[in-house]
Amino acid sequence: MSEPASLLFVGGSSGLEQRAEDLDFHIPETQGEGTVHGDHGRTRPAGQNRTRQRACGWGLYGLLGIARGDREKSRAYRATNYEFFGAPAGMVFTIDRQLELGSWLDYGMFLQSIMVAARGFGLHTCSEASIAEFPAIIRAQLGVPDDETVICGMALGYADPAAVINRFQPAREAVETFARFHE
């Protein structure tokens, strides 16, 4: 990737965990369609995309035994995002704020390359869009300058095969729902 970007490695003593505990988390029901989140100026998905996003979230919470409306359990689980799910290493990805959509596409390929390379070394990853929802904390804790946009985080380590969460498999859309074929 030739565009200016930043990759920050975070260990267990970064302070993100403590700051995350102090946040007034916005549980999904309170974040309506069209709500701007994070520092990239994008809005939350609407329509069919929001429906799929919520189905994935509630499927995950159901597997974990978190009922709809259980704000205490939801908040506790959500906080694990900011601890990189207990992984020994976390990464925070930023991009120069002036770069446009094409650079974000490049960045997606960069992220995927890291995930594939990690598997090649026997490691596992979990990308975390939630990290970008609280850029002020990331900036304060990691010294991210204002001219960079926080894109996401990524946990890096070894998956625990006994962990219930690692059994979660979100439903996949049929190819026909998102692809058009021309003859």
Contact map, one row per residue, 1 for C-alpha under 8 A:
111000000000000000000000000000000000000000000000000000000000000000000000000000000000000000000000000000000110010000000000000000000000000000000000000000000000000000000000000000000000000
111100000000000000000000000000000000000000000000000000000000000000000000000000000000000000000000000000000000000000000000000000000000000000000000000000000000000000000000000000000000000
111110000000000000000000000000000000000000000000000000000000000000000000000000000000000000000000000000100000000000000000000000000000000000000000000000000000000000000000000000000000000
011111000000000000000000000000000000000000000000000000000000000000000000000000000000000000000011000000000000000000000000000000000000000000000000000000000000000000000000000000000000000
001111100000000000000000000000000000000000000000000000000000000000000000000000000000000000001111000000000000000000000000000000000000000000000000000000000000000000000000000000000000000
000111110000000000000000000000000000000000000000000000000000000000000000000000000000000000001110000000000000000000000000000000000000000000000000000000000000000000000000000000000000000
000011111000000000000000000000000000000000000000000000000000000000000000000000000000000000111100000000000000000000000000000000000000000000000000000000000000000000000000000000000000000
000001111100000000000000000000000000000000000000000000000000000000000000000000000000000000111000000000000000000000000000000000000000000000000100000000000000000000000000000000000000000
000000111110000000000000000000000000000000000000000000000000000000000000000000000000000011110000000000000000000000000000000000000000000000000000000000000000000000000000000000000000000
000000011111110000000000000000000000000000000000000000000000000000000000000000000000000011110000000000000000000000000000000000000000000000000000000000000000000000000000000000000000000
000000001111110000000000000000000000000000000000000000000000000000000000000000000000000111000000000000000000000000000000000000000000000000000000000000000000000000000000000000000000000
000000000111111000000000000000000000000000000000000000000000000000000000000000000010000110000000000000000000000000000000000000000000000000000000000000000000000000000000000000000000000
000000000111111100000000000000000000000000000000000000000000000000000000000000000000000000000000000000000000000000000000000000000000000000000000000000000000000000000000000000000000000
000000000111111110000000000000000000000000000000000000000000000000000000000000000000000000000000000000000000000000000000000000000000000000001100000000000000000000000000000000000000000
000000000001111111100000000000000000000000000000000000000000000000000000000000000000000000000000000000000000000000000000000000000000000000001000000000000000000000000000000000000000000
000000000000111111110000000000000000000000000000000000000000000000000000000000000110000000000000000000000000000000000000000000000000000011001000000000000000000000000000000000000000000
000000000000011111111000000000000000000000000000000000000000000000000000000000100110000000000000000000000000000000000000000000000000000000000000000000000000000000000000000000000000000
000000000000001111111100000000000000000000000000000000000000000000000000000000000000000000000000000000000000000000000000000000000000000000000000000000000000000000000000000000000000000
000000000000001111111110000000000000000000000000000000000000000000000000000000000000000000000000000000000000000000000000000000000000000010000000000000000000000000000000000000000000000
000000000000000111111110000000000000000000000000000000000000000000000000000000100100000000000000000000000000000000000000000000000000000000000000000000000000000000000000000000000000000
000000000000000011111110000000000000000000000000000000000000000000000000000000100000000000000000000000000000000000000000000000000000000000000000000000000000000000000000000000000000000
000000000000000001111111000000000000000000000000000000000000000000000000000000000000000000000000000000000000000000000000000000000000000000000000000000000000000000000000000000000000000
000000000000000000111111100000000000000000000000000000000000000000000000000000000000000000000000000000000000000000000000000000000000000000000000000000000000000000000000000000000000000
000000000000000000000111110000000000000000000000000000000000000000000000000000000000000000000000000000000000000000000000000000000000000000000000000000000000000000000000000000000000000
000000000000000000000011111000000000000000000000000000000000000000000000001001000000000000000000000000000000000000000000000000000000000000000000000000000000000000000000000000000000000
000000000000000000000001111111100000000000000000000000000000000000000000000000000000000000000000000000000000000000000000000000000000000000000000000000000000000000000000000000000000000
000000000000000000000000111111100000000000000000000000000000000000000010011000000000000000000000000000000000000000000000000000000000000000000000000000000000000000000000000000000000000
000000000000000000000000011111110000000000000000000000000000000000000000000000000000000000000000000000000000000000000000000000000000000000000000000000000000000000000000000000000000000
000000000000000000000000011111110000000000000000000000000000000000000000000000000000000000000000000000000000000000000000000000000000000000000000000000000000000000000000000000000000000
000000000000000000000000011111110000000000000000000000000000000000000000000000000000000000000000000000000000000000000000000000000000000000000000000000000000000000000000000000000000000
000000000000000000000000011111111010000000000000000000000000000000000000000000000000000000000000000000000000000000000000000000000000000000000000000000000000000000000000000000000000000
000000000000000000000000000111111110000000010000000000000000000000000000000000000000000000000000000000000000000000000000000000000000000000000000000000000000000000000000000000000000000
000000000000000000000000000000111110000000111100010000000000000000000000000000000000000000000000000000000000000000000000000000000000000000000000000000000000000000000000000000000000000
000000000000000000000000000000011111000000111100000000000000000000000000000000000000000000000000000000000000000000000000000000000000000000000000000000000000000000000000000000000000000
000000000000000000000000000000111111100000110000000000000000000000000000000000000000000000000000000000000000000000000000000000000000000000000000000000000000000000000000000000000000000
000000000000000000000000000000000111110011110000000000000000000000000000000000000000000000000000000000000000000000000000000000000000000000000000000000000000000000000000000000000000000
000000000000000000000000000000000011111111110000000000000000000000000000000000000000000000000000000000000000000000000000000000000000100000000000000000000000000000000000000000000000000
000000000000000000000000000000000001111111000000000000000000000000000000000000000000000000000000000000000000000000000000000000000001111000000000000001000000000000000000000000000000000
000000000000000000000000000000000000111111000000000000000000000000000000000000000000000000000000000000000000000000000000000000000001111000000000000011000000000000000000000000000000000
000000000000000000000000000000000000111111000000000000000000000000000000000000000000000000000000000000000000000000000000000000000000000000000000000011100000000000000000000000000000000
000000000000000000000000000000000001111111100000000000000000000000000000000000000000000000000000000000000000000000000000000000000000000000000000000000000000000000000000000000000000000
000000000000000000000000000000000001111111110000000000000000000000000000000000000000000000000000000000000000000000000000000000000000000000000000000000000000000000000000000000000000000
000000000000000000000000000000001111100011111000000000000000000000000000000000000000000000000000000000000000000000000000000000000000000000000000000000000000000000000000000000000000000
000000000000000000000000000000011111100001111100010000000000000000000000000000000000000000000000000000000000000000000000000000000000000000000000000000000000000000000000000000000000000
000000000000000000000000000000001100000000111110110000000000000000000000000000000000000000000000000000000000000000000000000000000000000000000000000000000000000000000000000000000000000
000000000000000000000000000000001100000000011111111000000000000000000000000000000000000000000000000000000000000000000000000000000000000000000000000000000000000000000000000000000000000
000000000000000000000000000000000000000000001111111000000000000000000000000000000000000000000000000000000000000000000000000000000000000000000000000000000000000000000000000000000000000
000000000000000000000000000000000000000000000111111100000000000000000000000000000000000000000000000000000000000000000000000000000000000000000000000000000000000000000000000000000000000
000000000000000000000000000000000000000000001111111110000000000000000000000000000000000000000000000000000000000000000000000000000000000000000000000000000000000000000000000000000000000
000000000000000000000000000000001000000000011111111111000000000000000000000000000000000000000000000000000000000000000000000000000000000000000000000000000000000000000000000000000000000
000000000000000000000000000000000000000000000111111111100000000000000000000000000000000000000000000000000000000000000000000000000000000000000000000000000000000000000000000000000000000
000000000000000000000000000000000000000000000001111111110000000000000000000000000000000000000000000000000000000000000000000000000000000000000000000000000000000000000000000000000000000
000000000000000000000000000000000000000000000000111111111000000000000000000000000000000000000000000000000000000000000000000000000000000000000000000000000000000000000000000000000000000
000000000000000000000000000000000000000000000000011111111100000000000000000000000000000000000000000000000000000000000000000000000000000000000000000000000000000000000000000000000000000
000000000000000000000000000000000000000000000000001111111110000000000000000000000000000000000000000000000000000000000000000000000000000000000000000000000000000000000000000000000000000
000000000000000000000000000000000000000000000000000111111111000000000000000000000000000000000000000000000000000000000000000000000000000000000000000000000000000000000000011000000000000
000000000000000000000000000000000000000000000000000011111111100000000000000000000000000000000000000000000000000000000000000000000000000000000000000000000000000000000000000000000000000
000000000000000000000000000000000000000000000000000001111111110000010000000000000000000000000000000000000000000000000000000000000000000000000000000000000000000000000000000000000000000
000000000000000000000000000000000000000000000000000000111111111000000000000000000000000000000000000000000000000000000000000000000000000000000000000000000000000000000001010000000000000
000000000000000000000000000000000000000000000000000000011111111100000000000000000000000000000000000000000000000000000000000000000000000000000000000000000000000000001001010000000000000
000000000000000000000000000000000000000000000000000000001111111111100000010000000000000000000000000000000000000000000000000000000000000000000000000000000000000000000000000000000000000
000000000000000000000000000000000000000000000000000000000111111111100000000000000000000000000000000000000000000000000000000000000000000000000000000000000000000000000000000000000000000
000000000000000000000000000000000000000000000000000000000011111111000000000000000000000000000000000000000000000000000000000000000000000000000000000000000000000000011001000000000000000
000000000000000000000000000000000000000000000000000000000001111111000000000000000000000000000000000000000000000000000000000000000000000000000000000000000000000000011000000000000000000
000000000000000000000000000000000000000000000000000000000000111111100000000000000000000000000000000000000000000000000000000000000000000000000000000000000000000000000000000000000000000
000000000000000000000000000000000000000000000000000000000000111111110100110000000000000000000000000000000000000000000000000000000000000000000000000000000000000000000000000000000000000
000000000000000000000000000000000000000000000000000000000000110011111100000000000000000000000000000000000000000000000000000000000000000000000000000000000000000000000000000000000000000
000000000000000000000000000000000000000000000000000000000100000001111100000000000000000000000000000000000000000000000000000000000000000000000000000000000000000000000000000000000000000
000000000000000000000000000000000000000000000000000000000000000000111110000000000000000000000000000000000000000000000000000000000000000000000000000000000000000000000000000000000000000
000000000000000000000000000000000000000000000000000000000000000001111111110000000000000000000000000000000000000000000000000000000000000000000000000000000000000000000000000000000000000
000000000000000000000000001000000000000000000000000000000000000000001111111000000000000000000000000000000000000000000000000000000000000000000000000000000000000000000000000000000000000
000000000000000000000000000000000000000000000000000000000000000000000111111100000000000000000000000000000000000000000000000000000000000000000000000000000000000000000000000000000000000
000000000000000000000000000000000000000000000000000000000000000001000111111110000000000000000000000000000000000000000000000000000000000000000000000000000000000000000000000000000000000
000000000000000000000000001000000000000000000000000000000000100001000111111111000000000000000000000000000000000000000000000000000000000000000000000000000000000000000000000000000000000
000000000000000000000000101000000000000000000000000000000000000000000011111111100000000000000000000000000000000000000000000000000000000000000000000000000000000000000000000000000000000
000000000000000000000000000000000000000000000000000000000000000000000001111111110000000000000000000000000000000000000000000000000000000000000000000000000000000000000000000000000000000
000000000000000000000000000000000000000000000000000000000000000000000000111111111000000000000000000000000000000000000000000000000000000000000000000000000000000000000000000000000000000
000000000000000000000000100000000000000000000000000000000000000000000000011111111100000000000000000000000000000000000000000000000000000000000000000000000000000000000000000000000000000
000000000000000010011000000000000000000000000000000000000000000000000000001111111110000000000000000000000000000000000000000000000000000000000000000000000000000000000000000000000000000
000000000000000000000000000000000000000000000000000000000000000000000000000111111111110000000000000000000000000000000000000000000000000000000000000000000000000000000000000000000000000
000000000000000000000000000000000000000000000000000000000000000000000000000011111111100000000000000000000000000000000000000000010110000000000000000000000000000000000000000000000000000
000000000000000110010000000000000000000000000000000000000000000000000000000001111111100000000000000000000000000000000000000000000010000000000000000000000000000000000000000000000000000
000000000001000110000000000000000000000000000000000000000000000000000000000000111111111000000000000000000000000000000000000000000000000000000000000000000000000000000000000000000000000
000000000000000000000000000000000000000000000000000000000000000000000000000000011111111011000000000000000000000000000000000000000000000000000000000000000110000000000000000000000000000
000000000000000000000000000000000000000000000000000000000000000000000000000000011111111000000000000000000000000000000000000000000000000000000000000000000010000000000000000000000000000
000000000000000000000000000000000000000000000000000000000000000000000000000000010011111100000000000000000000000000000000000000000000000000000000000000000000000000000000000000000000000
000000000000000000000000000000000000000000000000000000000000000000000000000000000011111111000000000000000000000000000000000000000000000000000000000000000011110000000000000000000000000
000000000011000000000000000000000000000000000000000000000000000000000000000000000000011111000000000000000000000000000000000000000000000000000000000000000011100000000000000000000000000
000000001111000000000000000000000000000000000000000000000000000000000000000000000001001111100000000000000000000000000000000000000000000000000000000000000011100000000000000000000000000
000000001110000000000000000000000000000000000000000000000000000000000000000000000001001111110000000000000000000000000000000000000000000000000000000000001111000000000000000000000000000
000000111100000000000000000000000000000000000000000000000000000000000000000000000000000011111000000000000000000000000000000000000000000000000000000000001111000000000000000000000000000
000000111100000000000000000000000000000000000000000000000000000000000000000000000000000001111100000000000000000000000000000000000010000000000000000001111100000000000000000000000000000
000011110000000000000000000000000000000000000000000000000000000000000000000000000000000000111110000000000000000000000000000000000000000000000000000001111000000000000000000000000000000
000011100000000000000000000000000000000000000000000000000000000000000000000000000000000000011111000000000000000000000000000000000000000000000000000111110000000000000000000000000000000
000111000000000000000000000000000000000000000000000000000000000000000000000000000000000000001111101000000000000000000000000000000000000000000000000111100000000000000000000000000000000
000110000000000000000000000000000000000000000000000000000000000000000000000000000000000000000111111000000000000000000000000000000000000000000000001110000000000000000000000000000000000
000000000000000000000000000000000000000000000000000000000000000000000000000000000000000000000011111000000000000000000000000000000000000000000000001110000000000000000000000000000000000
000000000000000000000000000000000000000000000000000000000000000000000000000000000000000000000001111100000000000000000000000000000000000000000000001000000000000000000000000000000000000
000000000000000000000000000000000000000000000000000000000000000000000000000000000000000000000011111111110000000000000000000000000000000000000000000000000000000000000000000000000000000
000000000000000000000000000000000000000000000000000000000000000000000000000000000000000000000000011111110000000000000000000000000000000000000000000000000000000000000000000000000000000
000000000000000000000000000000000000000000000000000000000000000000000000000000000000000000000000001111111000000000000000000000000000000000000000000000000000000000000000000000000000000
000000000000000000000000000000000000000000000000000000000000000000000000000000000000000000000000001111111100000000000000000000000000000000000000000000000000000000000000000000000000000
001000000000000000000000000000000000000000000000000000000000000000000000000000000000000000000000001111111110000000000000000000000000000000000000000000000000000000000000000000000000000
000000000000000000000000000000000000000000000000000000000000000000000000000000000000000000000000001111111111000000000000000000000000000000000000000000000000000000000000000000000000000
000000000000000000000000000000000000000000000000000000000000000000000000000000000000000000000000000011111111100000000000000000000000000000000000000000000000000000000000000000000000000
100000000000000000000000000000000000000000000000000000000000000000000000000000000000000000000000000001111111110000000000000000000000000000000000000000000000000000000000000000000000000
100000000000000000000000000000000000000000000000000000000000000000000000000000000000000000000000000000111111111000000000000000000000000000000000000000000000000000000000000000000000000
000000000000000000000000000000000000000000000000000000000000000000000000000000000000000000000000000000011111111100000000000000000000000000000000000000000000000000000000000000000000000
000000000000000000000000000000000000000000000000000000000000000000000000000000000000000000000000000000001111111110000000000000000000000000000000000000000000000000000000000000000000000
100000000000000000000000000000000000000000000000000000000000000000000000000000000000000000000000000000000111111111000000000000000000000000000000000000000000000000000000000000000000000
000000000000000000000000000000000000000000000000000000000000000000000000000000000000000000000000000000000011111111100000000000000000000000000000000000000000000000000000000000000000000
000000000000000000000000000000000000000000000000000000000000000000000000000000000000000000000000000000000001111111110000000000000000000000000000000000000000000000000000000000000000000
000000000000000000000000000000000000000000000000000000000000000000000000000000000000000000000000000000000000111111111000000000000000000000000000000000000000000000000000000000000000000
000000000000000000000000000000000000000000000000000000000000000000000000000000000000000000000000000000000000011111111100000000000000000000000000000000000000000000000000000000000000000
000000000000000000000000000000000000000000000000000000000000000000000000000000000000000000000000000000000000001111111110000110000000000000000000000000000000000000000000000000000000000
000000000000000000000000000000000000000000000000000000000000000000000000000000000000000000000000000000000000000111111111000000000000000000000000000000000000000000000000000000000000000
000000000000000000000000000000000000000000000000000000000000000000000000000000000000000000000000000000000000000011111111100000000000000000000000000000000000000000000000000000000000000
000000000000000000000000000000000000000000000000000000000000000000000000000000000000000000000000000000000000000001111111111110000000000000000000000000000001000000000000000000000000000
000000000000000000000000000000000000000000000000000000000000000000000000000000000000000000000000000000000000000000111111111100000000000000000000000000000000000000000000000000000000000
000000000000000000000000000000000000000000000000000000000000000000000000000000000000000000000000000000000000000000011111111000000000000000000000000000000000000000000000000000000000000
000000000000000000000000000000000000000000000000000000000000000000000000000000000000000000000000000000000000000000001111111000000000000000000000000000000000000000000000000000000000000
000000000000000000000000000000000000000000000000000000000000000000000000000000000000000000000000000000000000000000000111111100000000000000000000000000000000010000000000000000000000000
000000000000000000000000000000000000000000000000000000000000000000000000000000000000000000000000000000000000000000000111111110000000000000000000000000000001111000000000000000000000000
000000000000000000000000000000000000000000000000000000000000000000000000000000000000000000000000000000000000000000100110011111000000000000000000000000000001111000000000000000000000000
000000000000000000000000000000000000000000000000000000000000000000000000000000000000000000000000000000000000000000100100001111100000000000000000000000000111100000000000000000000000000
000000000000000000000000000000000000000000000000000000000000000000000000000000000000000000000000000000000000000000000000000111110000000000000000000000000111000000000000000000000000000
000000000000000000000000000000000000000000000000000000000000000000000000000000000000000000000000000000000000000000000000000011111000000000000000000000011110000000000000000000000000000
000000000000000000000000000000000000000000000000000000000000000000000000000000001000000000000000000000000000000000000000000001111110000000000000000000011110000000000000000000000000000
000000000000000000000000000000000000000000000000000000000000000000000000000000000000000000000000000000000000000000000000000000111111100000000000000000111000000000000000000000000000000
000000000000000000000000000000000000000000000000000000000000000000000000000000001000000000000000000000000000000000000000000000011111110000000000000000011000000000000000000000000000000
000000000000000000000000000000000000000000000000000000000000000000000000000000001100000000010000000000000000000000000000000000011111111001000000000001111000000000000000000000000000000
000000000000000000000000000000000000011000000000000000000000000000000000000000000000000000000000000000000000000000000000000000001111111000000000000001111000000000000000000000000000000
000000000000000000000000000000000000111000000000000000000000000000000000000000000000000000000000000000000000000000000000000000001111111000000000000000000000000000000000000000000000000
000000000000000000000000000000000000011000000000000000000000000000000000000000000000000000000000000000000000000000000000000000000111111111000000000000000000000000000000000000000000000
000000000000000000000000000000000000011000000000000000000000000000000000000000000000000000000000000000000000000000000000000000000011111111100000000001000000000000000000000000000000000
000000000000000000000000000000000000000000000000000000000000000000000000000000000000000000000000000000000000000000000000000000000000011111110000000000000000000000000000000000000000000
000000000000000100100000000000000000000000000000000000000000000000000000000000000000000000000000000000000000000000000000000000000000011111111000000000000000000000000000000000000000000
000000000000000100000000000000000000000000000000000000000000000000000000000000000000000000000000000000000000000000000000000000000010011111111111000001000000000000000000000000000000000
000000000000000000000000000000000000000000000000000000000000000000000000000000000000000000000000000000000000000000000000000000000000001111111111110000000000000000000000000000000000000
000000000000000000000000000000000000000000000000000000000000000000000000000000000000000000000000000000000000000000000000000000000000000111111111000000000000000000000000000000000000000
000000000000011100000000000000000000000000000000000000000000000000000000000000000000000000000000000000000000000000000000000000000000000011111110000000000000000000000000000000000000000
000000010000010000000000000000000000000000000000000000000000000000000000000000000000000000000000000000000000000000000000000000000000000001111111000000000000000000000000000000000000000
000000000000000000000000000000000000000000000000000000000000000000000000000000000000000000000000000000000000000000000000000000000000000001111111100000000000000000000000000000000000000
000000000000000000000000000000000000000000000000000000000000000000000000000000000000000000000000000000000000000000000000000000000000000001110111110100000000000000000000000000000000000
000000000000000000000000000000000000000000000000000000000000000000000000000000000000000000000000000000000000000000000000000000000000000000100011111100000000000000000000000000000000000
000000000000000000000000000000000000000000000000000000000000000000000000000000000000000000000000000000000000000000000000000000000000000000100001111110000000000000000000000000000000000
000000000000000000000000000000000000000000000000000000000000000000000000000000000000000000000001110000000000000000000000000000000000000000000000111110000000000000000000000000000000000
000000000000000000000000000000000000000000000000000000000000000000000000000000000000000000000111100000000000000000000000000000000000000000000001111111000000000000000000000000000000000
000000000000000000000000000000000000001100000000000000000000000000000000000000000000000000000111100000000000000000000000000000000000000000000000011111100000000000000000000000000000000
000000000000000000000000000000000000011100000000000000000000000000000000000000000000000000011110000000000000000000000000000000000011001001000000000111110000000000000000000000000000000
000000000000000000000000000000000000000100000000000000000000000000000000000000000000000000011110000000000000000000000000000000001011000000000000000011111000000000000000000000000000000
000000000000000000000000000000000000000000000000000000000000000000000000000000000000000000011100000000000000000000000000000000111111000000000000000001111100000000000000000000000000000
000000000000000000000000000000000000000000000000000000000000000000000000000000000000000001111000000000000000000000000000000000111111000000000000000000111110000000000000000000000000000
000000000000000000000000000000000000000000000000000000000000000000000000000000000001000001110000000000000000000000000000000011110000000000000000000000011111000000000000000000000000000
000000000000000000000000000000000000000000000000000000000000000000000000000000000001101111100000000000000000000000000000000011110000000000000000000000001111100000000000000000000000000
000000000000000000000000000000000000000000000000000000000000000000000000000000000000001111100000000000000000000000000100001111000000000000000000000000000111110000000000000000000000000
000000000000000000000000000000000000000000000000000000000000000000000000000000000000001110000000000000000000000000000000001110000000000000000000000000000011111000000000000000000000000
000000000000000000000000000000000000000000000000000000000000000000000000000000000000001000000000000000000000000000000000011100000000000000000000000000000001111100000000000000000000000
000000000000000000000000000000000000000000000000000000000000000000000000000000000000000000000000000000000000000000000000001100000000000000000000000000000000111110000100000000000000000
000000000000000000000000000000000000000000000000000000000000000000000000000000000000000000000000000000000000000000000000000000000000000000000000000000000000011111100100000000000000000
000000000000000000000000000000000000000000000000000000000000000000000000000000000000000000000000000000000000000000000000000000000000000000000000000000000000001111100100000000000000000
000000000000000000000000000000000000000000000000000000000000000000000000000000000000000000000000000000000000000000000000000000000000000000000000000000000000000111110100000000000000000
000000000000000000000000000000000000000000000000000000000000000000000000000000000000000000000000000000000000000000000000000000000000000000000000000000000000000111111110000000000000000
000000000000000000000000000000000000000000000000000000000000001100000000000000000000000000000000000000000000000000000000000000000000000000000000000000000000000001111111000000000000000
000000000000000000000000000000000000000000000000000000000001001100000000000000000000000000000000000000000000000000000000000000000000000000000000000000000000000000111111000000000000000
000000000000000000000000000000000000000000000000000000000000000000000000000000000000000000000000000000000000000000000000000000000000000000000000000000000000001111111111000000000000000
000000000000000000000000000000000000000000000000000000000000000000000000000000000000000000000000000000000000000000000000000000000000000000000000000000000000000000111111100000000000000
000000000000000000000000000000000000000000000000000000000011001000000000000000000000000000000000000000000000000000000000000000000000000000000000000000000000000000011111110000000000000
000000000000000000000000000000000000000000000000000000000000000000000000000000000000000000000000000000000000000000000000000000000000000000000000000000000000000000000011111000000000000
000000000000000000000000000000000000000000000000000000010011000000000000000000000000000000000000000000000000000000000000000000000000000000000000000000000000000000000001111100000000000
000000000000000000000000000000000000000000000000000000010000000000000000000000000000000000000000000000000000000000000000000000000000000000000000000000000000000000000000111110000000000
000000000000000000000000000000000000000000000000000000000000000000000000000000000000000000000000000000000000000000000000000000000000000000000000000000000000000000000000011111000000000
000000000000000000000000000000000000000000000000000000000000000000000000000000000000000000000000000000000000000000000000000000000000000000000000000000000000000000000000001111101100000
000000000000000000000000000000000000000000000000000000000000000000000000000000000000000000000000000000000000000000000000000000000000000000000000000000000000000000000000000111111100000
000000000000000000000000000000000000000000000000000000000000000000000000000000000000000000000000000000000000000000000000000000000000000000000000000000000000000000000000000011111110000
000000000000000000000000000000000000000000000000000000000000000000000000000000000000000000000000000000000000000000000000000000000000000000000000000000000000000000000000000001111111000
000000000000000000000000000000000000000000000000000000000000000000000000000000000000000000000000000000000000000000000000000000000000000000000000000000000000000000000000000011111110000
000000000000000000000000000000000000000000000000000000000000000000000000000000000000000000000000000000000000000000000000000000000000000000000000000000000000000000000000000011111111000
000000000000000000000000000000000000000000000000000000000000000000000000000000000000000000000000000000000000000000000000000000000000000000000000000000000000000000000000000000111111100
000000000000000000000000000000000000000000000000000000000000000000000000000000000000000000000000000000000000000000000000000000000000000000000000000000000000000000000000000000010111110
000000000000000000000000000000000000000000000000000000000000000000000000000000000000000000000000000000000000000000000000000000000000000000000000000000000000000000000000000000000011111
000000000000000000000000000000000000000000000000000000000000000000000000000000000000000000000000000000000000000000000000000000000000000000000000000000000000000000000000000000000001111
000000000000000000000000000000000000000000000000000000000000000000000000000000000000000000000000000000000000000000000000000000000000000000000000000000000000000000000000000000000000111
